[in-house]
């Protein structure tokens, strides 16, 4: 069985700004042994916008992480952007 091709993905999250939100956004990655390549968050009044980017995420985990992000308390929306497929090493 071949290894699935890793993909680059960016999740754009809009949520209510609250204490504890940022670690809750990273939990879906941590429980799958994934580390974000970039994480950026900006508070805009009562809301917070966060970008979570992974440059080589297993393709089969993308929808799982997206679903988990949508379930985080306070999250109002999640937009997923597939950036590009990475070449498979021989």
Sine and cosine of phi, psi and omega as CSV:
sin_phi,cos_phi,sin_psi,cos_psi,sin_omega,cos_omega
0.00,0.00,0.75,-0.66,-0.03,-1.00
-0.99,0.11,0.43,-0.90,0.06,-1.00
-0.96,0.28,0.65,-0.76,0.04,-1.00
-0.92,0.39,0.50,-0.86,0.01,-1.00
-0.94,0.34,0.78,-0.63,0.08,-1.00
-0.95,0.31,0.48,-0.88,0.00,-1.00
-0.82,-0.58,0.40,-0.92,0.11,-0.99
-0.99,-0.15,0.75,-0.66,-0.07,-1.00
-0.62,-0.78,0.49,-0.87,0.07,-1.00
-0.76,-0.65,0.76,-0.65,0.07,-1.00
-0.96,-0.28,0.80,-0.59,0.07,-1.00
-0.95,-0.32,0.89,-0.45,-0.13,-0.99
-0.91,-0.42,0.71,-0.70,0.14,-0.99
-0.90,-0.43,0.77,-0.63,-0.06,-1.00
-0.50,-0.86,0.29,-0.96,0.12,-0.99
-0.94,0.33,0.78,-0.63,0.03,-1.00
-0.92,0.39,0.82,-0.57,0.01,-1.00
-0.40,-0.92,0.43,-0.90,0.06,-1.00
-0.87,0.50,0.67,-0.74,0.04,-1.00
1.00,0.04,-0.09,1.00,-0.04,-1.00
-0.91,0.42,-0.72,0.70,-0.11,-0.99
-0.87,0.50,-0.74,0.67,0.05,-1.00
-0.90,0.43,-0.51,0.86,0.05,-1.00
-0.91,0.41,-0.52,0.85,0.04,-1.00
-0.95,0.32,-0.48,0.88,0.00,-1.00
-1.00,0.05,-0.28,0.96,-0.04,-1.00
-0.84,0.54,-0.67,0.74,0.02,-1.00
-0.87,0.50,-0.47,0.88,0.07,-1.00
-0.97,0.24,-0.74,0.67,-0.07,-1.00
-0.86,0.51,-0.64,0.77,-0.05,-1.00
-0.95,0.31,-0.19,0.98,0.08,-1.00
-0.94,-0.34,0.24,0.97,0.03,-1.00
0.87,0.49,0.62,0.78,0.04,-1.00
-0.94,-0.35,0.53,-0.85,0.07,-1.00
-0.83,-0.56,0.76,-0.65,0.03,-1.00
-0.92,0.40,0.64,-0.77,0.10,-1.00
-0.99,0.15,-0.42,0.91,0.08,-1.00
-0.48,-0.88,0.61,-0.79,0.06,-1.00
-0.61,-0.79,0.83,-0.56,-0.02,-1.00
-0.68,-0.74,0.74,-0.67,0.00,-1.00
-0.71,-0.70,0.63,-0.77,0.01,-1.00
-0.70,-0.71,0.76,-0.65,0.07,-1.00
-1.00,0.03,0.72,-0.69,0.05,-1.00
-0.80,-0.61,1.00,0.02,-0.06,-1.00
0.92,0.40,-0.85,-0.53,-0.02,-1.00
-1.00,0.09,-0.12,0.99,-0.04,-1.00
-0.94,-0.34,0.33,-0.95,0.06,-1.00
-0.75,-0.66,0.69,-0.72,0.09,-1.00
-0.92,-0.38,0.77,-0.63,-0.02,-1.00
-0.79,-0.62,0.60,-0.80,0.11,-0.99
-0.88,-0.47,0.79,-0.61,0.04,-1.00
-0.85,-0.53,0.87,-0.49,-0.04,-1.00
-0.87,-0.49,0.71,-0.70,0.11,-0.99
-0.82,-0.57,0.79,-0.61,-0.07,-1.00
-1.00,0.05,-0.32,0.95,-0.01,-1.00
-0.52,-0.85,0.96,0.28,-0.03,-1.00
-0.99,-0.14,0.69,-0.72,0.09,-1.00
-0.84,0.54,0.80,-0.60,-0.10,-1.00
-0.82,0.57,-0.58,0.82,-0.05,-1.00
-0.95,0.32,-0.20,0.98,0.00,-1.00
-1.00,-0.08,-0.20,0.98,-0.10,-1.00
-0.85,0.53,-0.79,0.62,-0.04,-1.00
-0.93,0.38,-0.51,0.86,0.03,-1.00
-0.92,0.39,-0.73,0.68,0.01,-1.00
-0.91,0.43,-0.68,0.73,0.03,-1.00
-0.85,0.53,-0.71,0.70,0.03,-1.00
-0.88,0.47,-0.66,0.75,0.03,-1.00
-0.91,0.41,-0.62,0.78,0.04,-1.00
-0.89,0.46,-0.63,0.78,0.01,-1.00
-0.90,0.44,-0.43,0.90,-0.04,-1.00
-1.00,0.03,-0.14,0.99,-0.01,-1.00
-0.90,0.43,0.73,-0.68,-0.01,-1.00
-0.84,0.54,0.80,-0.60,0.04,-1.00
0.99,-0.14,-0.24,0.97,-0.01,-1.00
-0.96,0.29,0.79,-0.62,0.00,-1.00
-0.99,-0.13,-0.45,0.89,-0.01,-1.00
-0.21,-0.98,0.46,-0.89,0.04,-1.00
-0.71,-0.71,0.79,-0.62,0.09,-1.00
-0.90,-0.43,0.77,-0.63,0.01,-1.00
-0.96,-0.29,0.74,-0.68,0.08,-1.00
-0.84,-0.54,0.86,-0.50,0.10,-0.99
-0.99,0.12,0.84,-0.54,-0.11,-0.99
-1.00,0.04,-0.77,0.63,0.06,-1.00
-0.07,-1.00,0.38,-0.92,0.09,-1.00
-1.00,0.04,0.66,-0.75,0.01,-1.00
-1.00,-0.03,0.55,-0.84,0.01,-1.00
-0.91,0.41,0.56,-0.83,0.02,-1.00
-1.00,0.09,0.75,-0.66,0.04,-1.00
-0.95,0.31,0.65,-0.76,-0.01,-1.00
-0.99,0.16,0.00,0.00,0.00,0.00
